[in-house]
Amino acid sequence: MDSIHLLKTVVSDIADSLVDVDKSRERAPKAKGGFYQAGVGPFPEWLLLNRICQILGSKTEYQGKVETRRCPDLLIRGSWALEFRIARPFGDNGKDAEDWSVNLLHPYIGNTSSLGDCMKLLKLNMPERKAVVVIGYEHDPTQKPLAPLLDSFEILAERIMKIKLGPRITENRKNLIHPVHQQVTVYGWEVCGSV
């Protein structure tokens, strides 16, 4: 199987894992105490990756191969080194989120963005294929489309930073329980090297 189909399988399994987390009705903790509304949408990245790792690790094809790390965020031994970012244009309360697009677009080495993650992955000395994954939450129907942000990420990566990306892989899941984060789309790009 080629890398596009392999990544599509992983992205689909991640999307299914997010639905499983959502169905659990777990409420993510707030940094300053209390909890967000039930559903996967408000989960902070560290907790979300922990849950994805647990769910994938329970599947036969991933058993004993999946772990969360500092770099990469999620390692599937012998397969993929994955870095994650979350794109949420709206907060748990339904108000516009501030600086949410920064998670993808800061074009500086060492920065915490998908572009910075591409640079980290290119320097990572591991045999696994490397990919960036963006988990995007939206209303249904969409109120603030993520497409312009994703297009901008690809343009900055390829034209400005000279990073060769594979084609965008997309998996959407609807009918989430959160009143704001009603659908999730998982996007993945293989980081193929420098141009």
N, C-alpha and C positions, 0 to 999 in steps of 0.2 A: 504494500500500500504506500502511495506517495505521501509526502509531508502535508499536502493540503488536506487529504482525506483523514490523515492521522490527527491533525489539529482540529478538523471539523468534529471528529468523534470526541475529543477532549472538551472542546467548547460546548458541545451538546450535553455532555455528562456534567459539566459545571452548571449549565443552565438548569438541568434537572435537579441537581443538588440544591440550588437556590429555591426551587419550588418546594423541595422536601423541608428545608429550613422554614419557609413561609408557612407550610401546613402545620408545623409544630406549634405555631402561634407564640413562639418565644418572643419576649420583649427584651430588646437590647438595653443595657445600662447606659445612662447619660454620664458624661465625665464628671459633672458636678452633683451627682446623686439623682435618684429617681430612675424612671424607665421611659423609653420611647413607646409609642403605640405598637401593638402587636404586628408582626410581619417582618420579612427579611429586609425591606427597604432601608430602615434606619441603622442597620448594623454597621459599626465601625469596621474598617478594613481588617484589623487584626483578629477580631472575633469572627468575622465572616470567613476568613481564610481557615481559621480553626475548624469551623463547622463544615466547610467544603472538604477539608482534609479528612475529617471523621467519616463523612458520607462516602467519599470516593474510596477511602481505605476499607470500607465494609464491602465493596464490590470485588468479586473474584479477580477481575483483570487488573485491579490496582492494589490488592492486598500486599502489604509489606513493601510497597514501592513509593508511597506518598508521604511527604513530610513538609511541614512549614519550616521556613528558615529566614534568616535575615536577608540573604541574597543567594539564590532567588527566593521570592516570596513563597513559591510552592514548587517543590521538586518532585517530579515523577521519575524515579531512578530508571535509567536506560531509555528514557523517552523524551521528556520535556523539562526545561528550566523556565518557569513562568514568573513574570512580574505583573502585578495587578494594580489597577486604579479604579476608583468608583466615580461615576459622573451622576450627580443628583442636582438638577436645576432647582428643585424645591425642597425645603426642609420638611421635617416631620409634621410641622404645624401648617403646611400648605403655603408658606410665604417663600418668596424668592430667596434662594440660598446665595450667600456672598462668596465670591471668588471660587465657585465650584469648577469653572473651566480651567483654572490654574493646574488642577490635577493632571491635565493632559499636556498643556502647551508651553510650559516654561522650557525654553530651548538651551538650557545650560547644564553642562556636565556636573554631576553631583547633586542636581536639584531633584526634589521629589515630584517628578512628573513622568508621564509615559515617555516623553522624549529623553529625559534623564535615565529612565529605566532601560531604554534601547541602548544607550551608551554603556551602562553597567553590564548589560548582557553581552555586548560585543567584547568586553574585557574579561568576561568570565571564562576561566579555563576549566571547562567541563565537557564531557563527550555528548551530553544531551543537546537536542535541538533547542533553540531559544525562541521565546515568543512573549509578546506583551498582550495582556488581556484587560479590557475595559468592561466593567459592569455598569450599565446605564439604566437608571430608573426613570420612568415617565408616568404621566397620567394616561388613561385610556378613555377617550382619544387623547393623543399627544397635545400638550399645550405649548411646549418649548422643545422642538425637535433637536435631537442630538446630531443629526447629519452634518450641519455646518461645522460643528466642533470636530467631528471625526475626519471630515474632509481636510480641515485645517491641520490636524495632527499629521495626516499623510503627506500633505504638501510640505510642511515644515521638516518632517523627518527626511523625506526624499530629496527635496530641492535645496533646502538650506543646510541641513545637517549631514547630507550625503549618506543616509542610512537606507540600505536596500531592504524593503519590506515585502513579504509575500502578500497575496491577495487577502482582502478583508473577509474574515469568516464571521457570519452573523447567525445567532440563535435567539429567538424571541419566545418569551413565555408570558401569557396574560392571566388575568383573573387572580392576581395576588390579593391578599386580605387587607393590606394597608390602604387607607382612604386616599393617600397622595401617591404613593409608589405602587401604582396599580399594575404595571407591567415592567418586566425586566428584559433587557437585551444584552447578551454577552457577545462581545466583539473580540476577535483574536487576530493577530498578525504574527507570522513568523518573522523574526529578525534574522535576515539572511547574510548580513555583512555590510561593509561599507562600499559605496559606489566609487 
